[in-house]
């Protein structure tokens, strides 16, 4: 015999009886509408609520989900309903823990998000927000936003945070936005996001970046996968790129992350707007792996003569199978923040042609710096298939030389281990040695 579903109004009445008559420790089902329980949550009588208590419409769940968020409940569960939660843009608030059950999909509504900055979830100048969803995902419709039906833009993010404090994003898979998977931006009131944790997150197939960090203080990105970015430049896995000189890159750590198949660099650090008067940068990439990119593995650029102090360090990172160079450092002043590569390895990089360089340091724009360099390699290794210099410095306008290029690079491959340092270079005690059996045993991962 076929089991019949109760009519909606009977379910609602039953939930009201449940909410009124059961002891507090008894649980109301998460997947049915329950106005009484929703009202209690909004009144502060419940710490935890289910978004489905406000209702669920498989065609458009925006209004009920927004009502649930706006209720003020401290912990809001989004239950698996057997169909996606289809939404238009939703705005988050302070003091919210939003948790998606395994299998939940938040899906951007078809033919919505026509505004150039319409994002799936956004928060401005909020604090204490947690978004958690292991084995859950948020998906937008990138291909639609690239069509003639939409005004061209690169700001339709999956998660958009500006000027926010104490943000945690854990376990989610974020797919196919019209901008970035995650955007950490600034406001006039707070020109940075502060105390941010992004852990166990996958960002896949985004239009501009997997993650864009415009301004951050105390940011940890850990155990994340950032893959398949393509659409509009820079098309990086992660991009650290401020917009104004009062913005910050302070205590930023990216650890145990994988970047693959991005059309731009796997990792990009571009600091052109920052000045000597800006707070010194402190950026660390540790135990990260970049592979199968169509451009550079690691890019660091536009740190001018009047650029910030501090450091950008890559520690125990590996880059392999990239079309262009394994590391590309460009327009980086020798007098500004030091770039350090510590125990890093590159394998099968600069595959575009045999005259390309696995590691390239170049000066393109004298308007940014006239004296480029300030880069250290400590116990690094390059595994190359071509007989070519492991590292090359160059200047687009004459041989002005590089400065303060230091350290040790071990090399395995055909030909003599060597670097090609441009004329007029100074303070460049860089050693390139063969990776012997003994050295290789220490340098290999």
MIROBA-844664 format. One record per residue (C-alpha): x, y, z; residue in three letters; residue number from 1. Coordinates in steps of 0.02 Angstrom, whole numbers, plus 50000, padded with zeros to 5 digits. Last residue first. Example, Ala and Ser with C-alpha at 12.3 -4.5 7.8 and 13.67 -1.06 7.14 Angstrom:
residues 2
+-------+-------+-------+------+-----+
:     X :     Y :     Z : rest :  nr :
+-------+-------+-------+------+-----+
: 50684 : 49947 : 50357 :  Ser :   2 :
: 50615 : 49775 : 50390 :  Ala :   1 :
+-------+-------+-------+------+-----+
END
This chain:
residues 445
+-------+-------+-------+------+-----+
:     X :     Y :     Z : rest :  nr :
+-------+-------+-------+------+-----+
: 53013 : 50773 : 49968 :  Unk : 445 :
: 53184 : 50769 : 49883 :  Unk : 444 :
: 53315 : 50887 : 49950 :  Unk : 443 :
: 53404 : 50778 : 50078 :  Unk : 442 :
: 53419 : 50621 : 49972 :  Unk : 441 :
: 53459 : 50731 : 49823 :  Unk : 440 :
: 53608 : 50807 : 49911 :  Unk : 439 :
: 53683 : 50635 : 49943 :  Unk : 438 :
: 53646 : 50570 : 49770 :  Unk : 437 :
: 53707 : 50730 : 49692 :  Unk : 436 :
: 53591 : 50873 : 49649 :  Unk : 435 :
: 53712 : 50973 : 49548 :  Unk : 434 :
: 53748 : 51147 : 49614 :  Unk : 433 :
: 53680 : 51322 : 49583 :  Unk : 432 :
: 53748 : 51452 : 49703 :  Unk : 431 :
: 53678 : 51628 : 49715 :  Unk : 430 :
: 53797 : 51759 : 49784 :  Unk : 429 :
: 53702 : 51900 : 49697 :  Unk : 428 :
: 53759 : 52060 : 49783 :  Unk : 427 :
: 53760 : 52161 : 49622 :  Unk : 426 :
: 53694 : 52137 : 49446 :  Unk : 425 :
: 53770 : 52247 : 49311 :  Unk : 424 :
: 53748 : 52111 : 49181 :  Unk : 423 :
: 53604 : 51989 : 49197 :  Unk : 422 :
: 53614 : 51830 : 49300 :  Unk : 421 :
: 53595 : 51667 : 49204 :  Unk : 420 :
: 53598 : 51523 : 49327 :  Unk : 419 :
: 53691 : 51361 : 49310 :  Unk : 418 :
: 53693 : 51171 : 49332 :  Unk : 417 :
: 53787 : 51102 : 49181 :  Unk : 416 :
: 53691 : 50998 : 49057 :  Unk : 415 :
: 53548 : 50875 : 49077 :  Unk : 414 :
: 53443 : 50871 : 49235 :  Unk : 413 :
: 53447 : 50879 : 49425 :  Unk : 412 :
: 53477 : 51046 : 49509 :  Unk : 411 :
: 53514 : 51108 : 49684 :  Unk : 410 :
: 53479 : 51292 : 49718 :  Unk : 409 :
: 53573 : 51385 : 49854 :  Unk : 408 :
: 53555 : 51562 : 49920 :  Unk : 407 :
: 53553 : 51742 : 49862 :  Unk : 406 :
: 53482 : 51865 : 49738 :  Unk : 405 :
: 53522 : 52033 : 49816 :  Unk : 404 :
: 53516 : 52142 : 49660 :  Unk : 403 :
: 53468 : 52117 : 49479 :  Unk : 402 :
: 53553 : 52206 : 49338 :  Unk : 401 :
: 53519 : 52360 : 49236 :  Unk : 400 :
: 53547 : 52267 : 49073 :  Unk : 399 :
: 53436 : 52360 : 48952 :  Unk : 398 :
: 53248 : 52393 : 48951 :  Unk : 397 :
: 53153 : 52230 : 48976 :  Unk : 396 :
: 53264 : 52177 : 49120 :  Unk : 395 :
: 53315 : 51997 : 49149 :  Unk : 394 :
: 53359 : 51871 : 49283 :  Unk : 393 :
: 53365 : 51686 : 49244 :  Unk : 392 :
: 53359 : 51531 : 49352 :  Unk : 391 :
: 53388 : 51346 : 49317 :  Unk : 390 :
: 53485 : 51392 : 49161 :  Unk : 389 :
: 53453 : 51270 : 49019 :  Unk : 388 :
: 53486 : 51090 : 48969 :  Unk : 387 :
: 53307 : 51027 : 48976 :  Unk : 386 :
: 53212 : 50895 : 49077 :  Unk : 385 :
: 53222 : 50987 : 49242 :  Unk : 384 :
: 53212 : 50940 : 49426 :  Unk : 383 :
: 53243 : 51099 : 49525 :  Unk : 382 :
: 53291 : 51100 : 49709 :  Unk : 381 :
: 53289 : 51227 : 49851 :  Unk : 380 :
: 53403 : 51229 : 50004 :  Unk : 379 :
: 53372 : 51413 : 50042 :  Unk : 378 :
: 53330 : 51528 : 49896 :  Unk : 377 :
: 53326 : 51714 : 49939 :  Unk : 376 :
: 53253 : 51858 : 49841 :  Unk : 375 :
: 53285 : 52046 : 49859 :  Unk : 374 :
: 53282 : 52086 : 49673 :  Unk : 373 :
: 53240 : 52235 : 49565 :  Unk : 372 :
: 53319 : 52406 : 49556 :  Unk : 371 :
: 53221 : 52528 : 49448 :  Unk : 370 :
: 53053 : 52488 : 49527 :  Unk : 369 :
: 52869 : 52520 : 49492 :  Unk : 368 :
: 52883 : 52650 : 49353 :  Unk : 367 :
: 53029 : 52548 : 49291 :  Unk : 366 :
: 52904 : 52422 : 49227 :  Unk : 365 :
: 52962 : 52252 : 49161 :  Unk : 364 :
: 53098 : 52194 : 49280 :  Unk : 363 :
: 53115 : 52005 : 49284 :  Unk : 362 :
: 53156 : 51859 : 49396 :  Unk : 361 :
: 53119 : 51691 : 49313 :  Unk : 360 :
: 53134 : 51518 : 49390 :  Unk : 359 :
: 53099 : 51366 : 49278 :  Unk : 358 :
: 53166 : 51466 : 49131 :  Unk : 357 :
: 53103 : 51462 : 48952 :  Unk : 356 :
: 53224 : 51408 : 48817 :  Unk : 355 :
: 53156 : 51230 : 48813 :  Unk : 354 :
: 52980 : 51281 : 48769 :  Unk : 353 :
: 52808 : 51297 : 48851 :  Unk : 352 :
: 52857 : 51167 : 48983 :  Unk : 351 :
: 52912 : 51303 : 49104 :  Unk : 350 :
: 52899 : 51177 : 49247 :  Unk : 349 :
: 52941 : 50991 : 49245 :  Unk : 348 :
: 52983 : 50985 : 49431 :  Unk : 347 :
: 53007 : 51127 : 49555 :  Unk : 346 :
: 53052 : 51104 : 49737 :  Unk : 345 :
: 53049 : 51218 : 49891 :  Unk : 344 :
: 53158 : 51199 : 50046 :  Unk : 343 :
: 53142 : 51385 : 50087 :  Unk : 342 :
: 53094 : 51511 : 49953 :  Unk : 341 :
: 53104 : 51687 : 50023 :  Unk : 340 :
: 53039 : 51852 : 49953 :  Unk : 339 :
: 53097 : 52004 : 50052 :  Unk : 338 :
: 52980 : 52153 : 50068 :  Unk : 337 :
: 53050 : 52310 : 49985 :  Unk : 336 :
: 53227 : 52370 : 49944 :  Unk : 335 :
: 53264 : 52241 : 49809 :  Unk : 334 :
: 53106 : 52301 : 49722 :  Unk : 333 :
: 52994 : 52171 : 49641 :  Unk : 332 :
: 52941 : 52211 : 49463 :  Unk : 331 :
: 52925 : 52026 : 49429 :  Unk : 330 :
: 52949 : 51863 : 49522 :  Unk : 329 :
: 52895 : 51711 : 49419 :  Unk : 328 :
: 52911 : 51539 : 49499 :  Unk : 327 :
: 52884 : 51370 : 49416 :  Unk : 326 :
: 52883 : 51455 : 49249 :  Unk : 325 :
: 52753 : 51429 : 49113 :  Unk : 324 :
: 52654 : 51275 : 49063 :  Unk : 323 :
: 52660 : 51201 : 49237 :  Unk : 322 :
: 52698 : 51017 : 49271 :  Unk : 321 :
: 52761 : 51033 : 49449 :  Unk : 320 :
: 52771 : 51152 : 49597 :  Unk : 319 :
: 52814 : 51099 : 49774 :  Unk : 318 :
: 52812 : 51202 : 49935 :  Unk : 317 :
: 52914 : 51166 : 50090 :  Unk : 316 :
: 52915 : 51350 : 50141 :  Unk : 315 :
: 52864 : 51495 : 50029 :  Unk : 314 :
: 52895 : 51659 : 50118 :  Unk : 313 :
: 52835 : 51836 : 50084 :  Unk : 312 :
: 52920 : 51960 : 50201 :  Unk : 311 :
: 52908 : 52129 : 50286 :  Unk : 310 :
: 52928 : 52302 : 50212 :  Unk : 309 :
: 52800 : 52385 : 50100 :  Unk : 308 :
: 52830 : 52465 : 49930 :  Unk : 307 :
: 52907 : 52633 : 49888 :  Unk : 306 :
: 53034 : 52548 : 49776 :  Unk : 305 :
: 52892 : 52441 : 49714 :  Unk : 304 :
: 52817 : 52272 : 49751 :  Unk : 303 :
: 52731 : 52236 : 49585 :  Unk : 302 :
: 52740 : 52047 : 49578 :  Unk : 301 :
: 52748 : 51875 : 49652 :  Unk : 300 :
: 52689 : 51728 : 49545 :  Unk : 299 :
: 52696 : 51544 : 49591 :  Unk : 298 :
: 52657 : 51400 : 49472 :  Unk : 297 :
: 52651 : 51511 : 49320 :  Unk : 296 :
: 52525 : 51488 : 49179 :  Unk : 295 :
: 52420 : 51343 : 49116 :  Unk : 294 :
: 52430 : 51254 : 49283 :  Unk : 293 :
: 52456 : 51067 : 49303 :  Unk : 292 :
: 52521 : 51070 : 49481 :  Unk : 291 :
: 52543 : 51177 : 49636 :  Unk : 290 :
: 52573 : 51097 : 49806 :  Unk : 289 :
: 52577 : 51186 : 49974 :  Unk : 288 :
: 52674 : 51136 : 50129 :  Unk : 287 :
: 52686 : 51316 : 50190 :  Unk : 286 :
: 52639 : 51481 : 50108 :  Unk : 285 :
: 52681 : 51623 : 50228 :  Unk : 284 :
: 52640 : 51808 : 50216 :  Unk : 283 :
: 52692 : 51945 : 50337 :  Unk : 282 :
: 52672 : 52117 : 50257 :  Unk : 281 :
: 52738 : 52274 : 50339 :  Unk : 280 :
: 52598 : 52400 : 50379 :  Unk : 279 :
: 52584 : 52527 : 50240 :  Unk : 278 :
: 52696 : 52682 : 50245 :  Unk : 277 :
: 52818 : 52599 : 50127 :  Unk : 276 :
: 52674 : 52582 : 50007 :  Unk : 275 :
: 52543 : 52452 : 49958 :  Unk : 274 :
: 52447 : 52475 : 49794 :  Unk : 273 :
: 52564 : 52360 : 49693 :  Unk : 272 :
: 52552 : 52207 : 49807 :  Unk : 271 :
: 52521 : 52061 : 49690 :  Unk : 270 :
: 52542 : 51888 : 49768 :  Unk : 269 :
: 52482 : 51749 : 49652 :  Unk : 268 :
: 52475 : 51562 : 49688 :  Unk : 267 :
: 52418 : 51432 : 49561 :  Unk : 266 :
: 52452 : 51559 : 49426 :  Unk : 265 :
: 52321 : 51583 : 49292 :  Unk : 264 :
: 52217 : 51455 : 49197 :  Unk : 263 :
: 52205 : 51346 : 49353 :  Unk : 262 :
: 52223 : 51158 : 49336 :  Unk : 261 :
: 52289 : 51129 : 49510 :  Unk : 260 :
: 52315 : 51213 : 49677 :  Unk : 259 :
: 52331 : 51107 : 49834 :  Unk : 258 :
: 52338 : 51175 : 50012 :  Unk : 257 :
: 52434 : 51115 : 50165 :  Unk : 256 :
: 52456 : 51291 : 50234 :  Unk : 255 :
: 52412 : 51468 : 50179 :  Unk : 254 :
: 52460 : 51591 : 50316 :  Unk : 253 :
: 52425 : 51779 : 50321 :  Unk : 252 :
: 52494 : 51863 : 50476 :  Unk : 251 :
: 52471 : 52038 : 50404 :  Unk : 250 :
: 52423 : 52075 : 50224 :  Unk : 249 :
: 52342 : 52245 : 50248 :  Unk : 248 :
: 52243 : 52386 : 50167 :  Unk : 247 :
: 52287 : 52569 : 50191 :  Unk : 246 :
: 52379 : 52574 : 50023 :  Unk : 245 :
: 52225 : 52528 : 49922 :  Unk : 244 :
: 52165 : 52384 : 49813 :  Unk : 243 :
: 52255 : 52238 : 49894 :  Unk : 242 :
: 52298 : 52079 : 49798 :  Unk : 241 :
: 52330 : 51909 : 49874 :  Unk : 240 :
: 52266 : 51792 : 49738 :  Unk : 239 :
: 52226 : 51609 : 49763 :  Unk : 238 :
: 52198 : 51477 : 49629 :  Unk : 237 :
: 52228 : 51610 : 49500 :  Unk : 236 :
: 52122 : 51666 : 49351 :  Unk : 235 :
: 52207 : 51839 : 49349 :  Unk : 234 :
: 52117 : 51877 : 49238 :  Unk : 233 :
: 51945 : 51824 : 49176 :  Unk : 232 :
: 51865 : 51656 : 49140 :  Unk : 231 :
: 51957 : 51509 : 49215 :  Unk : 230 :
: 51989 : 51437 : 49389 :  Unk : 229 :
: 52002 : 51248 : 49384 :  Unk : 228 :
: 52063 : 51212 : 49559 :  Unk : 227 :
: 52084 : 51277 : 49735 :  Unk : 226 :
: 52093 : 51133 : 49860 :  Unk : 225 :
: 52102 : 51177 : 50045 :  Unk : 224 :
: 52191 : 51099 : 50194 :  Unk : 223 :
: 52219 : 51267 : 50280 :  Unk : 222 :
: 52190 : 51450 : 50242 :  Unk : 221 :
: 52234 : 51549 : 50399 :  Unk : 220 :
: 52206 : 51737 : 50406 :  Unk : 219 :
: 52262 : 51848 : 50549 :  Unk : 218 :
: 52242 : 52019 : 50468 :  Unk : 217 :
: 52171 : 52026 : 50293 :  Unk : 216 :
: 52149 : 52139 : 50143 :  Unk : 215 :
: 52105 : 52096 : 49963 :  Unk : 214 :
: 52117 : 51908 : 49979 :  Unk : 213 :
: 52037 : 51827 : 49827 :  Unk : 212 :
: 52003 : 51640 : 49838 :  Unk : 211 :
: 51968 : 51520 : 49694 :  Unk : 210 :
: 51992 : 51665 : 49577 :  Unk : 209 :
: 51909 : 51749 : 49426 :  Unk : 208 :
: 51773 : 51638 : 49351 :  Unk : 207 :
: 51769 : 51494 : 49473 :  Unk : 206 :
: 51783 : 51312 : 49423 :  Unk : 205 :
: 51818 : 51234 : 49594 :  Unk : 204 :
: 51846 : 51299 : 49769 :  Unk : 203 :
: 51865 : 51157 : 49894 :  Unk : 202 :
: 51866 : 51197 : 50080 :  Unk : 201 :
: 51947 : 51095 : 50219 :  Unk : 200 :
: 51985 : 51253 : 50320 :  Unk : 199 :
: 51961 : 51440 : 50295 :  Unk : 198 :
: 51993 : 51532 : 50459 :  Unk : 197 :
: 51979 : 51721 : 50472 :  Unk : 196 :
: 52033 : 51831 : 50618 :  Unk : 195 :
: 52016 : 52000 : 50531 :  Unk : 194 :
: 51947 : 52059 : 50365 :  Unk : 193 :
: 52024 : 52223 : 50310 :  Unk : 192 :
: 51990 : 52408 : 50282 :  Unk : 191 :
: 51869 : 52422 : 50428 :  Unk : 190 :
: 51764 : 52580 : 50418 :  Unk : 189 :
: 51803 : 52617 : 50236 :  Unk : 188 :
: 51766 : 52436 : 50192 :  Unk : 187 :
: 51883 : 52294 : 50146 :  Unk : 186 :
: 51878 : 52126 : 50059 :  Unk : 185 :
: 51894 : 51940 : 50083 :  Unk : 184 :
: 51816 : 51855 : 49931 :  Unk : 183 :
: 51784 : 51667 : 49925 :  Unk : 182 :
: 51740 : 51564 : 49772 :  Unk : 181 :
: 51780 : 51714 : 49666 :  Unk : 180 :
: 51686 : 51792 : 49521 :  Unk : 179 :
: 51540 : 51724 : 49421 :  Unk : 178 :
: 51538 : 51572 : 49533 :  Unk : 177 :
: 51557 : 51393 : 49474 :  Unk : 176 :
: 51581 : 51290 : 49632 :  Unk : 175 :
: 51609 : 51302 : 49820 :  Unk : 174 :
: 51636 : 51140 : 49916 :  Unk : 173 :
: 51617 : 51168 : 50102 :  Unk : 172 :
: 51714 : 51089 : 50245 :  Unk : 171 :
: 51744 : 51244 : 50350 :  Unk : 170 :
: 51725 : 51432 : 50337 :  Unk : 169 :
: 51759 : 51526 : 50498 :  Unk : 168 :
: 51747 : 51716 : 50514 :  Unk : 167 :
: 51802 : 51816 : 50666 :  Unk : 166 :
: 51793 : 51993 : 50598 :  Unk : 165 :
: 51718 : 52067 : 50439 :  Unk : 164 :
: 51766 : 52219 : 50334 :  Unk : 163 :
: 51701 : 52138 : 50176 :  Unk : 162 :
: 51649 : 51956 : 50157 :  Unk : 161 :
: 51582 : 51884 : 49993 :  Unk : 160 :
: 51550 : 51696 : 49980 :  Unk : 159 :
: 51498 : 51626 : 49811 :  Unk : 158 :
: 51552 : 51782 : 49720 :  Unk : 157 :
: 51468 : 51874 : 49575 :  Unk : 156 :
: 51604 : 52007 : 49564 :  Unk : 155 :
: 51684 : 51980 : 49393 :  Unk : 154 :
: 51561 : 52072 : 49282 :  Unk : 153 :
: 51489 : 52068 : 49106 :  Unk : 152 :
: 51305 : 52113 : 49103 :  Unk : 151 :
: 51207 : 51952 : 49091 :  Unk : 150 :
: 51092 : 51882 : 48956 :  Unk : 149 :
: 51237 : 51888 : 48832 :  Unk : 148 :
: 51314 : 51737 : 48918 :  Unk : 147 :
: 51460 : 51732 : 49038 :  Unk : 146 :
: 51344 : 51737 : 49189 :  Unk : 145 :
: 51254 : 51583 : 49124 :  Unk : 144 :
: 51416 : 51483 : 49112 :  Unk : 143 :
: 51459 : 51525 : 49291 :  Unk : 142 :
: 51298 : 51455 : 49365 :  Unk : 141 :
: 51322 : 51448 : 49555 :  Unk : 140 :
: 51350 : 51302 : 49672 :  Unk : 139 :
: 51366 : 51287 : 49860 :  Unk : 138 :
: 51414 : 51116 : 49924 :  Unk : 137 :
: 51395 : 50992 : 50065 :  Unk : 136 :
: 51508 : 50847 : 50112 :  Unk : 135 :
: 51567 : 50942 : 50265 :  Unk : 134 :
: 51466 : 51102 : 50278 :  Unk : 133 :
: 51514 : 51239 : 50399 :  Unk : 132 :
: 51490 : 51427 : 50388 :  Unk : 131 :
: 51536 : 51516 : 50549 :  Unk : 130 :
: 51507 : 51701 : 50576 :  Unk : 129 :
: 51568 : 51797 : 50728 :  Unk : 128 :
: 51574 : 51974 : 50660 :  Unk : 127 :
: 51491 : 52080 : 50527 :  Unk : 126 :
: 51557 : 52232 : 50434 :  Unk : 125 :
: 51480 : 52173 : 50270 :  Unk : 124 :
: 51417 : 51996 : 50241 :  Unk : 123 :
: 51374 : 51907 : 50079 :  Unk : 122 :
: 51304 : 51739 : 50023 :  Unk : 121 :
: 51265 : 51690 : 49842 :  Unk : 120 :
: 51337 : 51851 : 49773 :  Unk : 119 :
: 51258 : 51987 : 49667 :  Unk : 118 :
: 51393 : 52114 : 49624 :  Unk : 117 :
: 51353 : 52140 : 49440 :  Unk : 116 :
: 51166 : 52127 : 49475 :  Unk : 115 :
: 51081 : 51996 : 49366 :  Unk : 114 :
: 51100 : 51863 : 49501 :  Unk : 113 :
: 50941 : 51774 : 49445 :  Unk : 112 :
: 50906 : 51683 : 49281 :  Unk : 111 :
: 50920 : 51512 : 49365 :  Unk : 110 :
: 50928 : 51517 : 49553 :  Unk : 109 :
: 51098 : 51489 : 49632 :  Unk : 108 :
: 51106 : 51318 : 49715 :  Unk : 107 :
: 51140 : 51276 : 49897 :  Unk : 106 :
: 51168 : 51088 : 49898 :  Unk : 105 :
: 51149 : 50983 : 50055 :  Unk : 104 :
: 51223 : 50808 : 50047 :  Unk : 103 :
: 51297 : 50814 : 50221 :  Unk : 102 :
: 51202 : 50940 : 50329 :  Unk : 101 :
: 51240 : 51124 : 50308 :  Unk : 100 :
: 51286 : 51224 : 50462 :  Unk :  99 :
: 51261 : 51411 : 50487 :  Unk :  98 :
: 51334 : 51479 : 50649 :  Unk :  97 :
: 51280 : 51660 : 50665 :  Unk :  96 :
: 51336 : 51799 : 50780 :  Unk :  95 :
: 51336 : 51936 : 50647 :  Unk :  94 :
: 51224 : 51932 : 50495 :  Unk :  93 :
: 51220 : 51849 : 50323 :  Unk :  92 :
: 51137 : 51916 : 50167 :  Unk :  91 :
: 51062 : 51799 : 50037 :  Unk :  90 :
: 51067 : 51823 : 49847 :  Unk :  89 :
: 50936 : 51717 : 49755 :  Unk :  88 :
: 50912 : 51541 : 49814 :  Unk :  87 :
: 50879 : 51360 : 49767 :  Unk :  86 :
: 50902 : 51246 : 49917 :  Unk :  85 :
: 50935 : 51087 : 49820 :  Unk :  84 :
: 50819 : 50935 : 49827 :  Unk :  83 :
: 50808 : 50783 : 49942 :  Unk :  82 :
: 50783 : 50899 : 50091 :  Unk :  81 :
: 50952 : 50888 : 50176 :  Unk :  80 :
: 50944 : 51004 : 50325 :  Unk :  79 :
: 51011 : 51182 : 50342 :  Unk :  78 :
: 51049 : 51200 : 50527 :  Unk :  77 :
: 51050 : 51371 : 50610 :  Unk :  76 :
: 51148 : 51406 : 50768 :  Unk :  75 :
: 51135 : 51574 : 50858 :  Unk :  74 :
: 50953 : 51608 : 50817 :  Unk :  73 :
: 50933 : 51791 : 50768 :  Unk :  72 :
: 50779 : 51765 : 50661 :  Unk :  71 :
: 50867 : 51850 : 50514 :  Unk :  70 :
: 50948 : 51687 : 50462 :  Unk :  69 :
: 50782 : 51594 : 50466 :  Unk :  68 :
: 50696 : 51735 : 50374 :  Unk :  67 :
: 50833 : 51731 : 50240 :  Unk :  66 :
: 50809 : 51544 : 50220 :  Unk :  65 :
: 50621 : 51566 : 50207 :  Unk :  64 :
: 50636 : 51704 : 50077 :  Unk :  63 :
: 50768 : 51620 : 49970 :  Unk :  62 :
: 50693 : 51445 : 49955 :  Unk :  61 :
: 50645 : 51461 : 49771 :  Unk :  60 :
: 50581 : 51315 : 49667 :  Unk :  59 :
: 50612 : 51182 : 49801 :  Unk :  58 :
: 50509 : 51286 : 49924 :  Unk :  57 :
: 50552 : 51249 : 50105 :  Unk :  56 :
: 50470 : 51320 : 50261 :  Unk :  55 :
: 50520 : 51422 : 50413 :  Unk :  54 :
: 50550 : 51261 : 50509 :  Unk :  53 :
: 50657 : 51207 : 50360 :  Unk :  52 :
: 50797 : 51323 : 50419 :  Unk :  51 :
: 50818 : 51210 : 50571 :  Unk :  50 :
: 50847 : 51292 : 50739 :  Unk :  49 :
: 50975 : 51295 : 50879 :  Unk :  48 :
: 50987 : 51413 : 51028 :  Unk :  47 :
: 50801 : 51406 : 51064 :  Unk :  46 :
: 50697 : 51524 : 51172 :  Unk :  45 :
: 50773 : 51678 : 51092 :  Unk :  44 :
: 50610 : 51745 : 51024 :  Unk :  43 :
: 50661 : 51702 : 50846 :  Unk :  42 :
: 50695 : 51524 : 50899 :  Unk :  41 :
: 50524 : 51514 : 50984 :  Unk :  40 :
: 50441 : 51581 : 50827 :  Unk :  39 :
: 50528 : 51451 : 50720 :  Unk :  38 :
: 50473 : 51314 : 50840 :  Unk :  37 :
: 50293 : 51374 : 50827 :  Unk :  36 :
: 50304 : 51394 : 50638 :  Unk :  35 :
: 50360 : 51212 : 50612 :  Unk :  34 :
: 50389 : 51168 : 50430 :  Unk :  33 :
: 50463 : 50993 : 50413 :  Unk :  32 :
: 50643 : 50936 : 50384 :  Unk :  31 :
: 50726 : 50958 : 50553 :  Unk :  30 :
: 50608 : 50851 : 50655 :  Unk :  29 :
: 50576 : 50926 : 50829 :  Unk :  28 :
: 50694 : 50864 : 50963 :  Unk :  27 :
: 50648 : 50828 : 51144 :  Unk :  26 :
: 50764 : 50909 : 51271 :  Unk :  25 :
: 50647 : 51057 : 51290 :  Unk :  24 :
: 50504 : 50948 : 51348 :  Unk :  23 :
: 50367 : 50919 : 51221 :  Unk :  22 :
: 50196 : 51001 : 51228 :  Unk :  21 :
: 50209 : 51167 : 51139 :  Unk :  20 :
: 50337 : 51122 : 51006 :  Unk :  19 :
: 50258 : 50954 : 50968 :  Unk :  18 :
: 50083 : 51028 : 50960 :  Unk :  17 :
: 50145 : 51164 : 50841 :  Unk :  16 :
: 50234 : 51033 : 50739 :  Unk :  15 :
: 50074 : 50932 : 50720 :  Unk :  14 :
: 49979 : 51086 : 50665 :  Unk :  13 :
: 50110 : 51125 : 50531 :  Unk :  12 :
: 50111 : 50945 : 50469 :  Unk :  11 :
: 49921 : 50950 : 50461 :  Unk :  10 :
: 49928 : 51112 : 50360 :  Unk :   9 :
: 50054 : 51038 : 50236 :  Unk :   8 :
: 49947 : 50886 : 50198 :  Unk :   7 :
: 50015 : 50721 : 50266 :  Unk :   6 :
: 50105 : 50614 : 50139 :  Unk :   5 :
: 50020 : 50455 : 50083 :  Unk :   4 :
: 50102 : 50284 : 50102 :  Unk :   3 :
: 50065 : 50173 : 49954 :  Unk :   2 :
: 50000 : 50000 : 50000 :  Unk :   1 :
+-------+-------+-------+------+-----+
END
